[in-house]
Amino acid sequence: SLSILRPRSILSGARTRRPSIPSYDQRGHGPVIRAAAWNLAAAIALGAFGAHGLKGRISEQGMEWFKTGHSYHMWVAVAWLAVALLAPSRLPHRAVGGLILAGTLFFSGSLYTMAITEIRILGAITPIGGVIWIGTFLWLGTILGKRSDEDRERGTP
């Protein structure tokens, strides 16, 4: 029988129960996780579109712009999802998510559009997104670092 594989309490012989862990929705940032996941799905879909739908239809330079926009979009989308899943609920998740999304629209969005339309002036918008991302992740690091220090001082894990 497989009963020897099931954990049992030594004292009572009863099955052990896992502690109840609140769901992400109970912690209040389920919508942010969903938004981060949708952003990641959009990055994956745009990557497939660029690789299969644009190949041979736009210039080599346009393809490079598209690849750059996509690469940054993917990395930031993965980072946003990780933050949404792993960061404590005290974090201002909606503000962080909003800034990451704004950075994505300015940075990757301008590169995607520039790749397809060849309107080079859009390149002037791209650095705005980069600055938003950099500022957001520096702010995020500061918040998480400060809270980690506060937790350590209180003796909280």
HELIX and SHEET records of a PDB file:
HELIX    1   1 LEU A    2  LEU A    5  5                                   4    
HELIX    2   2 TYR A   24  ARG A   27  1                                   4    
HELIX    3   3 GLY A   30  ALA A   48  1                                  19    
HELIX    4   4 PHE A   49  GLY A   53  3                                   5    
HELIX    5   5 GLU A   60  LEU A   86  1                                  27    
HELIX    6   6 HIS A   93  THR A  117  1                                  25    
HELIX    7   7 ARG A  120  ALA A  124  5                                   5    
HELIX    8   8 THR A  126  ARG A  154  1                                  29    
END                                                                             
